[in-house]
């Protein structure tokens, strides 16, 4: 009987241990700041004002993929979009790789970053909703 | 046998899948479902985007 009680207590302890581990919020940091990630972040900081200007002019918008898209006829917007998306891709891939999130994790990273970008967009800027529809915030 | 049953119960309660248990002569294969915690990921995304926007100013 005592042995049964001991094993029962152990089982409950293990179960709560697994549950609390599953419920705790995970953190998905950039664990290692590789030269590529560092450069991508520096590029994005340097490009930020230009990006804001293009968004304000309605020439660029935040897509639901976590990347920016050209929304008007502008050679500048095309080149800035390509460069920005290249740097974002490096950062997203680093998060996925360093946190072992797998292929499904990459889509989740894109989705969450898109959500954050929509939240940070200023009034009047173009944003793409999760259903694919483009709207002015 | 009883230990294996407890391992099964613990994994079941944690939302994981135990593929095969019970035969001590065979290795046990456990398929754990990896679920991305959106809260943690969002915190990371906000941190990075804040760093980009504030670093630019």
N, CA and C atoms of all chains as a GROMACS GRO file, in nm:
protein
  582
    1UNK      N    1   0.083  -0.121   0.000
    1UNK     CA    2   0.000   0.000   0.000
    1UNK      C    3   0.086   0.126   0.000
    2UNK      N    4   0.193   0.121   0.088
    2UNK     CA    5   0.285   0.234   0.093
    2UNK      C    6   0.355   0.256  -0.040
    3UNK      N    7   0.389   0.143  -0.103
    3UNK     CA    8   0.456   0.152  -0.232
    3UNK      C    9   0.364   0.215  -0.336
    4UNK      N   10   0.238   0.176  -0.329
    4UNK     CA   11   0.139   0.232  -0.422
    4UNK      C   12   0.126   0.383  -0.400
    5UNK      N   13   0.124   0.426  -0.274
    5UNK     CA   14   0.113   0.570  -0.243
    5UNK      C   15   0.233   0.646  -0.297
    6UNK      N   16   0.350   0.585  -0.276
    6UNK     CA   17   0.473   0.650  -0.323
    6UNK      C   18   0.470   0.670  -0.474
    7UNK      N   19   0.429   0.563  -0.544
    7UNK     CA   20   0.426   0.573  -0.691
    7UNK      C   21   0.319   0.670  -0.737
    8UNK      N   22   0.210   0.676  -0.664
    8UNK     CA   23   0.102   0.769  -0.699
    8UNK      C   24   0.149   0.913  -0.684
    9UNK      N   25   0.217   0.941  -0.572
    9UNK     CA   26   0.271   1.076  -0.548
    9UNK      C   27   0.372   1.112  -0.657
   10UNK      N   28   0.457   1.015  -0.692
   10UNK     CA   29   0.558   1.037  -0.796
   10UNK      C   30   0.491   1.069  -0.929
   11UNK      N   31   0.386   0.994  -0.960
   11UNK     CA   32   0.314   1.016  -1.086
   11UNK      C   33   0.254   1.156  -1.092
   12UNK      N   34   0.190   1.195  -0.982
   12UNK     CA   35   0.130   1.330  -0.977
   12UNK      C   36   0.238   1.436  -0.991
   13UNK      N   37   0.351   1.417  -0.924
   13UNK     CA   38   0.462   1.512  -0.930
   13UNK      C   39   0.512   1.525  -1.074
   14UNK      N   40   0.532   1.409  -1.139
   14UNK     CA   41   0.581   1.409  -1.278
   14UNK      C   42   0.481   1.477  -1.371
   15UNK      N   43   0.354   1.447  -1.352
   15UNK     CA   44   0.249   1.504  -1.437
   15UNK      C   45   0.247   1.656  -1.426
   16UNK      N   46   0.252   1.707  -1.302
   16UNK     CA   47   0.252   1.853  -1.283
   16UNK      C   48   0.380   1.914  -1.338
   17UNK      N   49   0.489   1.840  -1.326
   17UNK     CA   50   0.617   1.888  -1.381
   17UNK      C   51   0.608   1.908  -1.531
   18UNK      N   52   0.554   1.807  -1.600
   18UNK     CA   53   0.537   1.816  -1.745
   18UNK      C   54   0.440   1.928  -1.782
   19UNK      N   55   0.330   1.938  -1.707
   19UNK     CA   56   0.229   2.041  -1.737
   19UNK      C   57   0.285   2.181  -1.720
   20UNK      N   58   0.358   2.203  -1.612
   20UNK     CA   59   0.412   2.337  -1.589
   20UNK      C   60   0.516   2.371  -1.694
   21UNK      N   61   0.594   2.271  -1.735
   21UNK     CA   62   0.694   2.296  -1.840
   21UNK      C   63   0.624   2.330  -1.971
   22UNK      N   64   0.512   2.262  -1.998
   22UNK     CA   65   0.440   2.286  -2.123
   22UNK      C   66   0.370   2.421  -2.123
   23UNK      N   67   0.327   2.464  -2.004
   23UNK     CA   68   0.251   2.590  -1.994
   23UNK      C   69   0.340   2.713  -1.987
   24UNK      N   70   0.464   2.694  -1.942
   24UNK     CA   71   0.551   2.811  -1.927
   24UNK      C   72   0.582   2.872  -2.062
   25UNK      N   73   0.587   3.006  -2.067
   25UNK     CA   74   0.615   3.074  -2.194
   25UNK      C   75   0.759   3.049  -2.235
   26UNK      N   76   0.776   3.003  -2.357
   26UNK     CA   77   0.909   2.978  -2.409
   26UNK      C   78   0.968   3.110  -2.457
   27UNK      N   79   1.099   3.117  -2.458
   27UNK     CA   80   1.158   3.236  -2.518
   27UNK      C   81   1.240   3.192  -2.639
   28UNK      N   82   1.223   3.267  -2.745
   28UNK     CA   83   1.289   3.230  -2.871
   28UNK      C   84   1.384   3.341  -2.911
   29UNK      N   85   1.488   3.356  -2.834
   29UNK     CA   86   1.581   3.464  -2.862
   29UNK      C   87   1.678   3.428  -2.974
   30UNK      N   88   1.742   3.532  -3.024
   30UNK     CA   89   1.856   3.508  -3.111
   30UNK      C   90   1.969   3.470  -3.016
   31UNK      N   91   1.991   3.339  -3.004
   31UNK     CA   92   2.086   3.290  -2.904
   31UNK      C   93   2.230   3.327  -2.941
   32UNK      N   94   2.255   3.330  -3.072
   32UNK     CA   95   2.390   3.362  -3.117
   32UNK      C   96   2.382   3.474  -3.221
   33UNK      N   97   2.450   3.582  -3.195
   33UNK     CA   98   2.450   3.695  -3.287
   33UNK      C   99   2.558   3.671  -3.392
   34UNK      N  100   2.522   3.597  -3.495
   34UNK     CA  101   2.618   3.566  -3.601
   34UNK      C  102   2.650   3.694  -3.679
   35UNK      N  103   2.762   3.697  -3.750
   35UNK     CA  104   2.794   3.816  -3.831
   35UNK      C  105   2.682   3.851  -3.930
   36UNK      N  106   2.619   3.749  -3.987
   36UNK     CA  107   2.511   3.773  -4.084
   36UNK      C  108   2.390   3.839  -4.017
   37UNK      N  109   2.354   3.789  -3.898
   37UNK     CA  110   2.240   3.847  -3.825
   37UNK      C  111   2.272   3.989  -3.780
   38UNK      N  112   2.392   4.007  -3.730
   38UNK     CA  113   2.435   4.140  -3.683
   38UNK      C  114   2.428   4.240  -3.799
   39UNK      N  115   2.479   4.197  -3.915
   39UNK     CA  116   2.478   4.284  -4.033
   39UNK      C  117   2.335   4.314  -4.077
   40UNK      N  118   2.250   4.212  -4.073
   40UNK     CA  119   2.109   4.230  -4.113
   40UNK      C  120   2.040   4.331  -4.022
   41UNK      N  121   2.066   4.322  -3.892
   41UNK     CA  122   2.006   4.418  -3.798
   41UNK      C  123   2.058   4.559  -3.820
   42UNK      N  124   2.188   4.570  -3.845
   42UNK     CA  125   2.247   4.702  -3.871
   42UNK      C  126   2.189   4.762  -4.001
   43UNK      N  127   2.176   4.678  -4.102
   43UNK     CA  128   2.118   4.724  -4.230
   43UNK      C  129   1.977   4.776  -4.207
   44UNK      N  130   1.900   4.701  -4.128
   44UNK     CA  131   1.760   4.740  -4.104
   44UNK      C  132   1.750   4.871  -4.027
   45UNK      N  133   1.839   4.888  -3.931
   45UNK     CA  134   1.840   5.015  -3.855
   45UNK      C  135   1.872   5.131  -3.949
   46UNK      N  136   1.972   5.110  -4.034
   46UNK     CA  137   2.015   5.216  -4.125
   46UNK      C  138   1.906   5.249  -4.228
   47UNK      N  139   1.823   5.150  -4.260
   47UNK     CA  140   1.721   5.165  -4.365
   47UNK      C  141   1.587   5.214  -4.308
   48UNK      N  142   1.575   5.213  -4.178
   48UNK     CA  143   1.445   5.233  -4.114
   48UNK      C  144   1.375   5.363  -4.156
   49UNK      N  145   1.447   5.474  -4.157
   49UNK     CA  146   1.386   5.604  -4.192
   49UNK      C  147   1.334   5.603  -4.335
   50UNK      N  148   1.411   5.546  -4.425
   50UNK     CA  149   1.369   5.537  -4.566
   50UNK      C  150   1.245   5.449  -4.580
   51UNK      N  151   1.244   5.342  -4.503
   51UNK     CA  152   1.130   5.250  -4.504
   51UNK      C  153   1.003   5.321  -4.456
   52UNK      N  154   1.017   5.396  -4.348
   52UNK     CA  155   0.904   5.470  -4.293
   52UNK      C  156   0.852   5.572  -4.394
   53UNK      N  157   0.945   5.638  -4.462
   53UNK     CA  158   0.908   5.737  -4.563
   53UNK      C  159   0.827   5.672  -4.676
   54UNK      N  160   0.877   5.560  -4.725
   54UNK     CA  161   0.808   5.490  -4.836
   54UNK      C  162   0.670   5.439  -4.792
   55UNK      N  163   0.661   5.393  -4.669
   55UNK     CA  164   0.531   5.347  -4.617
   55UNK      C  165   0.435   5.466  -4.604
   56UNK      N  166   0.488   5.577  -4.557
   56UNK     CA  167   0.407   5.698  -4.540
   56UNK      C  168   0.354   5.746  -4.675
   57UNK      N  169   0.435   5.731  -4.779
   57UNK     CA  170   0.397   5.774  -4.914
   57UNK      C  171   0.304   5.673  -4.983
   58UNK      N  172   0.281   5.562  -4.919
   58UNK     CA  173   0.193   5.460  -4.974
   58UNK      C  174   0.259   5.374  -5.082
   59UNK      N  175   0.391   5.377  -5.086
   59UNK     CA  176   0.464   5.302  -5.189
   59UNK      C  177   0.507   5.163  -5.140
   60UNK      N  178   0.487   5.141  -5.012
   60UNK     CA  179   0.528   5.012  -4.953
   60UNK      C  180   0.432   4.977  -4.840
   61UNK      N  181   0.408   4.848  -4.820
   61UNK     CA  182   0.320   4.807  -4.712
   61UNK      C  183   0.372   4.682  -4.643
   62UNK      N  184   0.318   4.657  -4.526
   62UNK     CA  185   0.356   4.537  -4.448
   62UNK      C  186   0.263   4.421  -4.486
   63UNK      N  187   0.320   4.319  -4.546
   63UNK     CA  188   0.241   4.204  -4.590
   63UNK      C  189   0.218   4.106  -4.474
   64UNK      N  190   0.123   4.016  -4.492
   64UNK     CA  191   0.091   3.918  -4.389
   64UNK      C  192   0.194   3.806  -4.380
   65UNK      N  193   0.298   3.816  -4.463
   65UNK     CA  194   0.404   3.715  -4.463
   65UNK      C  195   0.521   3.755  -4.374
   66UNK      N  196   0.511   3.874  -4.314
   66UNK     CA  197   0.622   3.922  -4.232
   66UNK      C  198   0.726   3.996  -4.315
   67UNK      N  199   0.695   4.016  -4.442
   67UNK     CA  200   0.786   4.090  -4.530
   67UNK      C  201   0.714   4.216  -4.580
   68UNK      N  202   0.792   4.308  -4.641
   68UNK     CA  203   0.730   4.427  -4.699
   68UNK      C  204   0.701   4.401  -4.847
   69UNK      N  205   0.605   4.474  -4.899
   69UNK     CA  206   0.569   4.461  -5.041
   69UNK      C  207   0.558   4.599  -5.103
   70UNK      N  208   0.594   4.606  -5.231
   70UNK     CA  209   0.581   4.732  -5.305
   70UNK      C  210   0.433   4.756  -5.332
   71UNK      N  211   0.387   4.879  -5.304
   71UNK     CA  212   0.246   4.911  -5.322
   71UNK      C  213   0.223   5.022  -5.423
   72UNK      N  214   0.330   5.066  -5.488
   72UNK     CA  215   0.316   5.172  -5.587
   72UNK      C  216   0.424   5.161  -5.692
   73UNK      N  217   0.430   5.260  -5.780
   73UNK     CA  218   0.527   5.257  -5.889
   73UNK      C  219   0.650   5.338  -5.847
   74UNK      N  220   0.748   5.271  -5.794
   74UNK     CA  221   0.867   5.339  -5.746
   74UNK      C  222   0.987   5.246  -5.751
   75UNK      N  223   1.089   5.291  -5.824
   75UNK     CA  224   1.211   5.210  -5.834
   75UNK      C  225   1.280   5.203  -5.697
   76UNK      N  226   1.272   5.311  -5.622
   76UNK     CA  227   1.333   5.315  -5.488
   76UNK      C  228   1.265   5.211  -5.398
   77UNK      N  229   1.131   5.207  -5.404
   77UNK     CA  230   1.056   5.112  -5.321
   77UNK      C  231   1.094   4.968  -5.356
   78UNK      N  232   1.115   4.944  -5.486
   78UNK     CA  233   1.151   4.807  -5.529
   78UNK      C  234   1.286   4.766  -5.471
   79UNK      N  235   1.384   4.854  -5.480
   79UNK     CA  236   1.517   4.817  -5.431
   79UNK      C  237   1.521   4.808  -5.278
   80UNK      N  238   1.451   4.901  -5.211
   80UNK     CA  239   1.449   4.898  -5.064
   80UNK      C  240   1.375   4.773  -5.014
   81UNK      N  241   1.266   4.739  -5.083
   81UNK     CA  242   1.188   4.620  -5.045
   81UNK      C  243   1.274   4.493  -5.055
   82UNK      N  244   1.347   4.481  -5.165
   82UNK     CA  245   1.432   4.362  -5.184
   82UNK      C  246   1.537   4.351  -5.074
   83UNK      N  247   1.600   4.464  -5.044
   83UNK     CA  248   1.706   4.464  -4.942
   83UNK      C  249   1.649   4.436  -4.803
   84UNK      N  250   1.537   4.500  -4.772
   84UNK     CA  251   1.474   4.481  -4.640
   84UNK      C  252   1.431   4.335  -4.621
   85UNK      N  253   1.368   4.279  -4.724
   85UNK     CA  254   1.320   4.140  -4.712
   85UNK      C  255   1.436   4.040  -4.700
   86UNK      N  256   1.545   4.070  -4.766
   86UNK     CA  257   1.663   3.983  -4.756
   86UNK      C  258   1.714   3.980  -4.612
   87UNK      N  259   1.718   4.098  -4.549
   87UNK     CA  260   1.765   4.106  -4.409
   87UNK      C  261   1.666   4.042  -4.312
   88UNK      N  262   1.537   4.063  -4.338
   88UNK     CA  263   1.435   4.000  -4.251
   88UNK      C  264   1.445   3.848  -4.260
   89UNK      N  265   1.467   3.798  -4.382
   89UNK     CA  266   1.477   3.653  -4.404
   89UNK      C  267   1.593   3.594  -4.321
   90UNK      N  268   1.705   3.666  -4.319
   90UNK     CA  269   1.822   3.619  -4.242
   90UNK      C  270   1.786   3.609  -4.092
   91UNK      N  271   1.714   3.711  -4.044
   91UNK     CA  272   1.676   3.712  -3.902
   91UNK      C  273   1.575   3.602  -3.871
   92UNK      N  274   1.475   3.586  -3.956
   92UNK     CA  275   1.373   3.483  -3.933
   92UNK      C  276   1.437   3.343  -3.935
   93UNK      N  277   1.525   3.322  -4.033
   93UNK     CA  278   1.589   3.190  -4.043
   93UNK      C  279   1.678   3.162  -3.923
   94UNK      N  280   1.742   3.266  -3.871
   94UNK     CA  281   1.829   3.248  -3.753
   94UNK      C  282   1.745   3.210  -3.632
   95UNK      N  283   1.629   3.274  -3.616
   95UNK     CA  284   1.541   3.241  -3.502
   95UNK      C  285   1.496   3.095  -3.512
   96UNK      N  286   1.455   3.056  -3.632
   96UNK     CA  287   1.407   2.919  -3.654
   96UNK      C  288   1.518   2.818  -3.627
   97UNK      N  289   1.635   2.845  -3.683
   97UNK     CA  290   1.748   2.751  -3.670
   97UNK      C  291   1.799   2.743  -3.526
   98UNK      N  292   1.818   2.859  -3.464
   98UNK     CA  293   1.878   2.860  -3.330
   98UNK      C  294   1.783   2.808  -3.222
   99UNK      N  295   1.653   2.806  -3.252
   99UNK     CA  296   1.555   2.755  -3.155
   99UNK      C  297   1.494   2.622  -3.199
  100UNK      N  298   1.552   2.564  -3.307
  100UNK     CA  299   1.509   2.433  -3.359
  100UNK      C  300   1.357   2.427  -3.378
  101UNK      N  301   1.303   2.528  -3.448
  101UNK     CA  302   1.157   2.534  -3.466
  101UNK      C  303   1.110   2.456  -3.588
  102UNK      N  304   1.201   2.421  -3.678
  102UNK     CA  305   1.162   2.339  -3.793
  102UNK      C  306   1.087   2.418  -3.899
  103UNK      N  307   1.052   2.351  -4.011
  103UNK     CA  308   0.985   2.419  -4.124
  103UNK      C  309   0.852   2.483  -4.084
  104UNK      N  310   0.776   2.417  -3.999
  104UNK     CA  311   0.648   2.474  -3.955
  104UNK      C  312   0.672   2.598  -3.869
  105UNK      N  313   0.784   2.598  -3.799
  105UNK     CA  314   0.820   2.713  -3.715
  105UNK      C  315   0.849   2.837  -3.797
  106UNK      N  316   0.903   2.819  -3.917
  106UNK     CA  317   0.935   2.935  -4.002
  106UNK      C  318   0.806   3.010  -4.038
  107UNK      N  319   0.702   2.936  -4.073
  107UNK     CA  320   0.573   2.998  -4.107
  107UNK      C  321   0.516   3.072  -3.985
  108UNK      N  322   0.536   3.012  -3.869
  108UNK     CA  323   0.486   3.074  -3.746
  108UNK      C  324   0.564   3.203  -3.715
  109UNK      N  325   0.695   3.199  -3.738
  109UNK     CA  326   0.779   3.318  -3.718
  109UNK      C  327   0.732   3.430  -3.811
  110UNK      N  328   0.708   3.395  -3.938
  110UNK     CA  329   0.658   3.495  -4.034
  110UNK      C  330   0.525   3.556  -3.987
  111UNK      N  331   0.435   3.468  -3.944
  111UNK     CA  332   0.301   3.511  -3.902
  111UNK      C  333   0.307   3.606  -3.782
  112UNK      N  334   0.391   3.570  -3.684
  112UNK     CA  335   0.401   3.651  -3.563
  112UNK      C  336   0.468   3.786  -3.592
  113UNK      N  337   0.574   3.785  -3.674
  113UNK     CA  338   0.639   3.912  -3.708
  113UNK      C  339   0.543   4.002  -3.788
  114UNK      N  340   0.463   3.941  -3.875
  114UNK     CA  341   0.365   4.019  -3.951
  114UNK      C  342   0.265   4.085  -3.856
  115UNK      N  343   0.223   4.011  -3.757
  115UNK     CA  344   0.128   4.063  -3.658
  115UNK      C  345   0.189   4.183  -3.582
  116UNK      N  346   0.317   4.168  -3.546
  116UNK     CA  347   0.386   4.277  -3.476
  116UNK      C  348   0.400   4.399  -3.566
  117UNK      N  349   0.433   4.374  -3.692
  117UNK     CA  350   0.449   4.486  -3.788
  117UNK      C  351   0.316   4.558  -3.809
  118UNK      N  352   0.208   4.483  -3.814
  118UNK     CA  353   0.075   4.546  -3.829
  118UNK      C  354   0.046   4.634  -3.708
  119UNK      N  355   0.082   4.584  -3.591
  119UNK     CA  356   0.060   4.659  -3.468
  119UNK      C  357   0.142   4.787  -3.462
  120UNK      N  358   0.262   4.783  -3.521
  120UNK     CA  359   0.351   4.900  -3.516
  120UNK      C  360   0.326   4.998  -3.631
  121UNK      N  361   0.247   4.956  -3.729
  121UNK     CA  362   0.221   5.044  -3.845
  121UNK      C  363   0.149   5.170  -3.800
  122UNK      N  364   0.182   5.280  -3.864
  122UNK     CA  365   0.120   5.410  -3.830
  122UNK      C  366  -0.011   5.427  -3.907
  123UNK      N  367  -0.101   5.512  -3.856
  123UNK     CA  368  -0.228   5.535  -3.927
  123UNK      C  369  -0.202   5.583  -4.071
  124UNK      N  370  -0.277   5.525  -4.164
  124UNK     CA  371  -0.264   5.564  -4.305
  124UNK      C  372  -0.172   5.472  -4.384
  125UNK      N  373  -0.092   5.391  -4.314
  125UNK     CA  374  -0.001   5.301  -4.384
  125UNK      C  375  -0.074   5.175  -4.430
  126UNK      N  376  -0.024   5.116  -4.539
  126UNK     CA  377  -0.085   4.994  -4.594
  126UNK      C  378  -0.040   4.871  -4.514
  127UNK      N  379  -0.137   4.792  -4.477
  127UNK     CA  380  -0.107   4.665  -4.410
  127UNK      C  381  -0.195   4.556  -4.471
  128UNK      N  382  -0.141   4.436  -4.475
  128UNK     CA  383  -0.219   4.322  -4.527
  128UNK      C  384  -0.270   4.239  -4.410
  129UNK      N  385  -0.400   4.218  -4.408
  129UNK     CA  386  -0.462   4.138  -4.301
  129UNK      C  387  -0.432   3.990  -4.324
  130UNK      N  388  -0.449   3.907  -4.219
  130UNK     CA  389  -0.423   3.763  -4.236
  130UNK      C  390  -0.505   3.698  -4.348
  131UNK      N  391  -0.622   3.756  -4.381
  131UNK     CA  392  -0.703   3.698  -4.490
  131UNK      C  393  -0.656   3.742  -4.628
  132UNK      N  394  -0.548   3.821  -4.634
  132UNK     CA  395  -0.491   3.862  -4.761
  132UNK      C  396  -0.536   4.000  -4.809
  133UNK      N  397  -0.634   4.055  -4.744
  133UNK     CA  398  -0.688   4.185  -4.785
  133UNK      C  399  -0.594   4.298  -4.741
  134UNK      N  400  -0.570   4.393  -4.834
  134UNK     CA  401  -0.487   4.510  -4.802
  134UNK      C  402  -0.577   4.623  -4.757
  135UNK      N  403  -0.541   4.684  -4.647
  135UNK     CA  404  -0.619   4.797  -4.594
  135UNK      C  405  -0.524   4.908  -4.549
  136UNK      N  406  -0.580   5.028  -4.536
  136UNK     CA  407  -0.504   5.139  -4.476
  136UNK      C  408  -0.531   5.136  -4.326
  137UNK      N  409  -0.428   5.137  -4.248
  137UNK     CA  410  -0.449   5.132  -4.103
  137UNK      C  411  -0.509   5.265  -4.053
  138UNK      N  412   0.706  -0.247  -1.599
  138UNK     CA  413   0.577  -0.230  -1.665
  138UNK      C  414   0.499  -0.113  -1.605
  139UNK      N  415   0.500  -0.107  -1.473
  139UNK     CA  416   0.428   0.000  -1.405
  139UNK      C  417   0.494   0.136  -1.433
  140UNK      N  418   0.630   0.134  -1.439
  140UNK     CA  419   0.704   0.257  -1.467
  140UNK      C  420   0.667   0.309  -1.606
  141UNK      N  421   0.659   0.216  -1.701
  141UNK     CA  422   0.623   0.257  -1.837
  141UNK      C  423   0.484   0.319  -1.840
  142UNK      N  424   0.396   0.262  -1.762
  142UNK     CA  425   0.259   0.316  -1.757
  142UNK      C  426   0.260   0.459  -1.702
  143UNK      N  427   0.344   0.483  -1.603
  143UNK     CA  428   0.353   0.617  -1.546
  143UNK      C  429   0.414   0.716  -1.645
  144UNK      N  430   0.514   0.670  -1.718
  144UNK     CA  431   0.573   0.757  -1.821
  144UNK      C  432   0.466   0.793  -1.923
  145UNK      N  433   0.388   0.695  -1.963
  145UNK     CA  434   0.278   0.718  -2.059
  145UNK      C  435   0.180   0.821  -2.005
  146UNK      N  436   0.140   0.804  -1.879
  146UNK     CA  437   0.043   0.896  -1.818
  146UNK      C  438   0.098   1.038  -1.812
  147UNK      N  439   0.226   1.049  -1.776
  147UNK     CA  440   0.288   1.182  -1.765
  147UNK      C  441   0.292   1.250  -1.901
  148UNK      N  442   0.332   1.178  -2.005
  148UNK     CA  443   0.337   1.235  -2.140
  148UNK      C  444   0.197   1.267  -2.192
  149UNK      N  445   0.104   1.183  -2.160
  149UNK     CA  446  -0.035   1.205  -2.204
  149UNK      C  447  -0.088   1.335  -2.144
  150UNK      N  448  -0.059   1.354  -2.014
  150UNK     CA  449  -0.105   1.475  -1.946
  150UNK      C  450  -0.037   1.599  -2.003
  151UNK      N  451   0.086   1.587  -2.051
  151UNK     CA  452   0.160   1.701  -2.105
  151UNK      C  453   0.127   1.727  -2.251
  152UNK      N  454   0.037   1.651  -2.309
  152UNK     CA  455  -0.004   1.674  -2.447
  152UNK      C  456   0.088   1.611  -2.550
  153UNK      N  457   0.165   1.514  -2.511
  153UNK     CA  458   0.255   1.447  -2.605
  153UNK      C  459   0.197   1.311  -2.644
  154UNK      N  460   0.256   1.249  -2.745
  154UNK     CA  461   0.206   1.122  -2.794
  154UNK      C  462   0.307   1.013  -2.764
  155UNK      N  463   0.266   0.909  -2.697
  155UNK     CA  464   0.353   0.794  -2.676
  155UNK      C  465   0.317   0.690  -2.781
  156UNK      N  466   0.414   0.663  -2.868
  156UNK     CA  467   0.384   0.576  -2.982
  156UNK      C  468   0.378   0.429  -2.942
  157UNK      N  469   0.476   0.384  -2.865
  157UNK     CA  470   0.477   0.242  -2.829
  157UNK      C  471   0.538   0.224  -2.691
  158UNK      N  472   0.471   0.149  -2.606
  158UNK     CA  473   0.525   0.116  -2.474
  158UNK      C  474   0.491  -0.029  -2.442
  159UNK      N  475   0.557  -0.082  -2.343
  159UNK     CA  476   0.511  -0.210  -2.290
  159UNK      C  477   0.602  -0.328  -2.311
  160UNK      N  478   0.680  -0.330  -2.418
  160UNK     CA  479   0.765  -0.446  -2.443
  160UNK      C  480   0.908  -0.411  -2.402
  161UNK      N  481   0.958  -0.472  -2.294
  161UNK     CA  482   1.093  -0.437  -2.246
  161UNK      C  483   1.204  -0.477  -2.342
  162UNK      N  484   1.174  -0.563  -2.438
  162UNK     CA  485   1.277  -0.606  -2.533
  162UNK      C  486   1.285  -0.517  -2.657
  163UNK      N  487   1.194  -0.422  -2.665
  163UNK     CA  488   1.195  -0.332  -2.781
  163UNK      C  489   1.217  -0.188  -2.734
  164UNK      N  490   1.291  -0.112  -2.813
  164UNK     CA  491   1.309   0.029  -2.775
  164UNK      C  492   1.177   0.105  -2.783
  165UNK      N  493   1.165   0.203  -2.698
  165UNK     CA  494   1.043   0.284  -2.694
  165UNK      C  495   1.061   0.406  -2.785
  166UNK      N  496   0.964   0.432  -2.871
  166UNK     CA  497   0.968   0.550  -2.956
  166UNK      C  498   0.862   0.648  -2.907
  167UNK      N  499   0.906   0.767  -2.880
  167UNK     CA  500   0.812   0.870  -2.834
  167UNK      C  501   0.811   0.985  -2.933
  168UNK      N  502   0.694   1.016  -2.988
  168UNK     CA  503   0.680   1.131  -3.077
  168UNK      C  504   0.623   1.247  -2.996
  169UNK      N  505   0.706   1.345  -2.968
  169UNK     CA  506   0.658   1.463  -2.894
  169UNK      C  507   0.615   1.570  -2.995
  170UNK      N  508   0.497   1.627  -2.974
  170UNK     CA  509   0.451   1.732  -3.063
  170UNK      C  510   0.517   1.863  -3.024
  171UNK      N  511   0.597   1.921  -3.115
  171UNK     CA  512   0.664   2.048  -3.087
  171UNK      C  513   0.568   2.161  -3.121
  172UNK      N  514   0.530   2.237  -3.021
  172UNK     CA  515   0.436   2.348  -3.041
  172UNK      C  516   0.509   2.478  -3.014
  173UNK      N  517   0.504   2.569  -3.109
  173UNK     CA  518   0.571   2.698  -3.092
  173UNK      C  519   0.485   2.784  -3.000
  174UNK      N  520   0.546   2.833  -2.894
  174UNK     CA  521   0.473   2.919  -2.801
  174UNK      C  522   0.466   3.059  -2.862
  175UNK      N  523   0.348   3.099  -2.904
  175UNK     CA  524   0.330   3.226  -2.975
  175UNK      C  525   0.364   3.345  -2.886
  176UNK      N  526   0.332   3.332  -2.754
  176UNK     CA  527   0.361   3.443  -2.663
  176UNK      C  528   0.511   3.473  -2.659
  177UNK      N  529   0.590   3.367  -2.648
  177UNK     CA  530   0.736   3.383  -2.643
  177UNK      C  531   0.789   3.439  -2.773
  178UNK      N  532   0.733   3.390  -2.882
  178UNK     CA  533   0.778   3.434  -3.015
  178UNK      C  534   0.742   3.580  -3.037
  179UNK      N  535   0.625   3.619  -2.992
  179UNK     CA  536   0.581   3.759  -3.010
  179UNK      C  537   0.670   3.853  -2.929
  180UNK      N  538   0.707   3.808  -2.810
  180UNK     CA  539   0.796   3.889  -2.726
  180UNK      C  540   0.930   3.912  -2.798
  181UNK      N  541   0.980   3.806  -2.860
  181UNK     CA  542   1.106   3.817  -2.934
  181UNK      C  543   1.090   3.912  -3.052
  182UNK      N  544   0.978   3.897  -3.126
  182UNK     CA  545   0.954   3.982  -3.244
  182UNK      C  546   0.944   4.128  -3.204
  183UNK      N  547   0.872   4.156  -3.097
  183UNK     CA  548   0.858   4.296  -3.050
  183UNK      C  549   0.995   4.350  -3.010
  184UNK      N  550   1.073   4.269  -2.942
  184UNK     CA  551   1.206   4.312  -2.899
  184UNK      C  552   1.295   4.348  -3.018
  185UNK      N  553   1.293   4.264  -3.119
  185UNK     CA  554   1.377   4.288  -3.237
  185UNK      C  555   1.329   4.413  -3.312
  186UNK      N  556   1.198   4.424  -3.333
  186UNK     CA  557   1.146   4.539  -3.408
  186UNK      C  558   1.164   4.669  -3.331
  187UNK      N  559   1.154   4.664  -3.198
  187UNK     CA  560   1.182   4.784  -3.117
  187UNK      C  561   1.328   4.824  -3.131
  188UNK      N  562   1.413   4.725  -3.130
  188UNK     CA  563   1.557   4.752  -3.143
  188UNK      C  564   1.587   4.818  -3.278
  189UNK      N  565   1.524   4.766  -3.383
  189UNK     CA  566   1.546   4.821  -3.518
  189UNK      C  567   1.497   4.966  -3.524
  190UNK      N  568   1.375   4.990  -3.473
  190UNK     CA  569   1.318   5.126  -3.484
  190UNK      C  570   1.387   5.224  -3.390
  191UNK      N  571   1.420   5.180  -3.269
  191UNK     CA  572   1.485   5.272  -3.175
  191UNK      C  573   1.633   5.293  -3.210
  192UNK      N  574   1.694   5.189  -3.265
  192UNK     CA  575   1.835   5.201  -3.304
  192UNK      C  576   1.854   5.296  -3.420
  193UNK      N  577   1.747   5.316  -3.496
  193UNK     CA  578   1.755   5.404  -3.613
  193UNK      C  579   1.742   5.550  -3.573
  194UNK      N  580   1.688   5.576  -3.453
  194UNK     CA  581   1.662   5.715  -3.412
  194UNK      C  582   1.784   5.775  -3.338
   0.00000   0.00000   0.00000
